[in-house]
């Protein structure tokens, strides 16, 4: 995957760098890189997914209680 930003006439390097950083963040390049920095066993991935789901459900229940 090639990432590049064209510098147009009158654009400064800072503006091009800002656009590049925004593009990289939107594409999720850094988060994908960090995810692959160390090996996580399938059991640990399952625990993380389950914990995330529990947090999401807890948040939904709290929001429902606040509306009543």
Helices and strands as residue ranges (DSSP letters): H 13-27, H 29-35, H 42-67
